[in-house]
Amino acid sequence: MIKAIFFDLDDTLLWDERSVEEAFSATCQKAAEQYELQPEQLEEAVRQQARELYMSYETYPFTEKIGINPFEGLWGDFKEGEQAEFHKMREIVPAYRRDAWTMGLEQIGVHDPELGESLAELFPAERRKRPIVYEETYSALDQLKEKYPLLLLTNGSPDLQKEKLSAVPELAAYFDHIVISGQFGIGKPDHSIFEHALELLSVDNNEAIMVGDKLTTDILGANRTGIPSAWLNRRGVARDDAIVPTYEIHDLTELEAVIRSIA
């Protein structure tokens, strides 16, 4: 019998992917106002350069462990976090942003370091304008909050995840606990952060369910801990059997029926 529900945040409750895509689109369009270029090509180039740069830094193993992706580095400030790596990231990100945009421009034939620096400053502002919540998020949480304690289990930098939540302040109020990997010290799929969540709500592993969109973090971590899982597959992506969720849903409105079926 399910007694508690764990939710992922990004691309489960918040549509982070769309927020990033729209921020890229708006930023690249600004560059297209100055040069004859295809905004989509610039975006692809900047994404590539950002990934490569991000992986080259000494902080990369830490960001992998905590679950902070390259595009969060393009707008996050990393002002919180006790680990030494967060201090290093604060020092790295200004140059990282500038270089990712400048090198992206270079890749498509535009040599303009001044524009690269300007776009690096514009992207964080455009991203912060776009806190997007999925259409059914609140209605689904309204139904479930009446019956179950809810816990938010999210990978990421403490200040960045808190900023995402503060942009939609009504969301945090649904949760009895909010666990952020950057505060805990390690992220999903490590079993320890799931065990910590179980302890916070005083439930056994078979009495909780993990809801998330990523097989490699949300579902794999739940599997490792013996927690039932509901994979939120909004796009109908085909999967292999390397990581198998207990249940598969296509939007949050299907979750309550899944939980009833377990009971």
C-alpha positions in Angstrom: 0.0 0.0 0.0 1.4 3.4 -1.0 1.7 5.9 1.9 3.9 8.6 0.3 4.8 10.0 -3.1 8.2 11.3 -4.2 8.3 13.7 -7.1 11.1 14.8 -9.4 11.0 18.6 -10.3 12.5 19.4 -13.7 10.5 18.1 -16.6 8.1 16.4 -14.2 6.4 19.3 -12.5 8.2 22.2 -14.1 8.7 22.2 -17.9 12.4 23.1 -17.7 13.3 21.8 -21.1 10.8 24.3 -22.7 12.1 27.1 -20.6 15.6 26.5 -21.8 14.5 26.1 -25.4 12.6 29.4 -25.3 15.5 31.2 -23.7 17.9 30.0 -26.3 15.5 31.0 -29.1 15.1 34.5 -27.7 18.8 35.0 -27.2 19.8 33.6 -30.6 17.2 35.8 -32.3 19.0 38.9 -30.8 22.2 37.7 -32.6 20.2 37.3 -35.8 19.3 41.0 -35.6 23.0 41.9 -36.0 24.2 39.2 -38.4 22.8 37.1 -41.2 22.6 33.8 -39.3 20.2 31.0 -38.6 19.2 31.2 -34.8 18.8 27.4 -34.8 22.3 26.9 -36.0 23.7 29.2 -33.4 21.7 27.4 -30.7 23.1 24.1 -31.8 26.6 25.4 -31.9 26.4 27.0 -28.4 24.9 23.8 -26.9 27.8 21.8 -28.4 30.4 24.3 -27.1 28.8 24.4 -23.7 28.8 20.7 -23.3 32.4 20.4 -24.3 33.6 23.2 -22.1 31.5 21.9 -19.2 33.1 18.5 -19.4 36.6 20.0 -19.5 36.4 21.6 -16.1 37.7 20.0 -12.9 34.2 20.4 -11.4 32.6 18.1 -14.0 32.8 14.9 -11.9 31.1 16.8 -9.1 28.3 18.2 -11.3 27.7 14.7 -12.6 27.4 13.4 -9.1 25.0 16.2 -8.0 23.1 16.3 -11.3 23.8 19.8 -12.7 23.6 20.0 -16.5 25.6 22.3 -18.8 22.7 24.5 -19.5 22.0 25.2 -15.9 25.6 26.4 -15.8 24.7 29.0 -18.5 22.3 30.8 -16.1 22.9 29.5 -12.5 25.1 31.5 -10.1 25.9 28.6 -7.6 25.8 31.0 -4.6 24.9 28.2 -2.2 26.4 24.8 -1.3 29.0 24.0 1.2 31.2 21.8 -1.0 34.4 23.4 -2.4 33.3 22.5 -5.9 30.5 25.1 -5.6 33.0 27.8 -4.8 35.0 26.7 -7.9 31.9 26.8 -10.1 31.1 30.3 -9.0 34.6 31.3 -10.2 34.2 29.4 -13.5 30.7 30.3 -14.7 31.3 33.9 -15.9 34.1 32.7 -18.3 32.1 29.6 -19.2 29.1 31.5 -20.3 31.1 34.0 -22.3 33.2 31.3 -24.0 30.3 29.1 -24.8 28.5 31.9 -26.6 31.6 33.4 -28.2 32.9 30.0 -29.4 29.4 29.1 -30.6 29.4 32.3 -32.8 32.8 31.4 -34.1 31.6 27.9 -35.0 29.1 29.4 -37.4 31.5 32.0 -38.8 30.9 35.1 -36.6 33.9 36.5 -34.9 32.5 39.0 -32.3 33.6 38.5 -28.7 31.6 41.5 -27.6 28.4 40.0 -28.9 29.3 36.7 -27.3 29.6 38.4 -23.9 26.3 40.3 -24.4 24.5 37.0 -25.3 26.0 35.3 -22.3 24.4 38.0 -20.1 21.1 37.9 -22.0 20.5 34.2 -21.8 20.2 34.1 -17.9 17.7 36.9 -18.0 15.6 35.2 -20.7 15.7 31.9 -18.8 14.5 33.6 -15.6 11.5 35.1 -17.5 10.2 31.6 -18.2 9.1 29.6 -15.2 6.8 27.1 -17.0 4.6 24.6 -15.1 2.9 21.7 -16.9 -0.8 22.2 -17.4 -1.9 19.4 -15.1 0.7 19.9 -12.4 -1.4 21.7 -9.8 -4.6 19.7 -10.4 -2.8 16.4 -10.0 -1.0 17.7 -6.8 -4.3 18.9 -5.4 -5.8 15.5 -5.7 -2.8 13.7 -4.2 -2.1 16.1 -1.4 -5.4 15.3 0.2 -4.4 11.6 0.6 -0.6 11.4 0.8 2.4 13.2 2.2 4.5 14.4 -0.8 8.2 14.8 -1.0 10.2 16.7 -3.7 13.4 14.9 -4.7 15.4 17.0 -7.1 19.0 17.0 -8.5 20.8 20.3 -8.7 22.4 23.2 -7.1 20.6 24.4 -4.0 20.3 28.0 -5.0 19.2 27.2 -8.6 16.5 24.7 -7.5 15.2 27.1 -4.9 15.1 29.9 -7.5 13.0 27.7 -9.8 10.6 27.0 -6.9 10.5 30.7 -5.8 9.4 31.6 -9.4 6.3 29.5 -8.8 5.8 29.9 -5.1 2.6 28.0 -4.8 4.4 24.8 -5.9 6.6 24.3 -2.8 3.6 24.5 -0.5 2.5 21.0 -1.6 5.5 19.3 -0.2 6.2 18.0 3.3 9.9 17.9 2.5 12.1 19.2 -0.3 15.4 17.3 -0.8 18.0 18.9 -3.1 21.0 16.8 -4.1 23.4 19.8 -3.8 22.5 20.1 -0.1 22.4 16.3 0.5 25.8 15.8 -1.1 25.0 13.3 -3.8 22.2 13.0 -6.4 19.9 10.5 -8.0 20.3 7.6 -8.9 22.5 7.0 -5.8 20.5 4.9 -3.3 21.4 7.0 -0.3 19.3 10.0 -1.3 16.3 7.8 -1.8 16.9 6.2 1.6 17.1 9.7 3.1 13.7 10.5 1.6 12.2 7.3 3.1 13.5 8.2 6.5 12.1 11.8 6.3 8.6 10.4 5.8 9.0 7.4 8.0 7.9 4.9 5.3 9.3 1.6 4.0 10.6 1.3 0.4 7.4 -0.6 -0.7 5.2 2.1 0.8 6.4 5.0 -1.4 6.4 5.6 -5.2 8.9 7.7 -7.2 7.5 9.8 -10.0 9.9 11.2 -12.6 10.7 11.6 -16.2 14.3 10.3 -16.3 15.0 6.6 -16.4 18.7 7.1 -15.6 18.1 9.0 -12.4 14.6 8.8 -11.1 13.7 5.3 -12.1 17.2 3.7 -11.7 17.5 5.2 -8.2 14.1 3.9 -7.2 14.9 0.5 -8.6 18.2 0.4 -6.6 16.3 1.2 -3.4 13.3 -1.1 -4.0 10.9 1.7 -4.4 8.1 1.3 -6.9 8.3 3.9 -9.7 6.1 5.7 -12.2 8.1 6.8 -15.3 6.5 9.9 -16.8 7.0 9.4 -20.5 5.2 12.5 -21.9 6.7 12.0 -25.4 6.0 8.3 -25.8 9.7 7.5 -26.1 10.6 3.9 -26.8 12.8 2.4 -24.2 14.9 -0.7 -24.0 14.9 -3.0 -20.9 18.1 -1.8 -19.4 16.1 0.3 -16.8 12.5 -0.9 -16.3 10.0 1.2 -14.4 7.3 -0.4 -12.3 4.7 1.7 -14.2 4.6 4.0 -17.1 2.4 7.1 -17.4 2.1 9.8 -20.0 0.9 12.7 -17.9 0.3 13.3 -14.2 -3.4 12.8 -14.4 -2.8 9.1 -14.8 -0.9 8.8 -11.5 -3.8 8.6 -9.1 -5.3 5.6 -10.9 -1.9 3.8 -10.8 -1.7 4.4 -7.0 -5.2 3.1 -6.6 -4.3 0.0 -8.5 -1.5 -0.7 -6.1 -3.8 -0.4 -3.1 
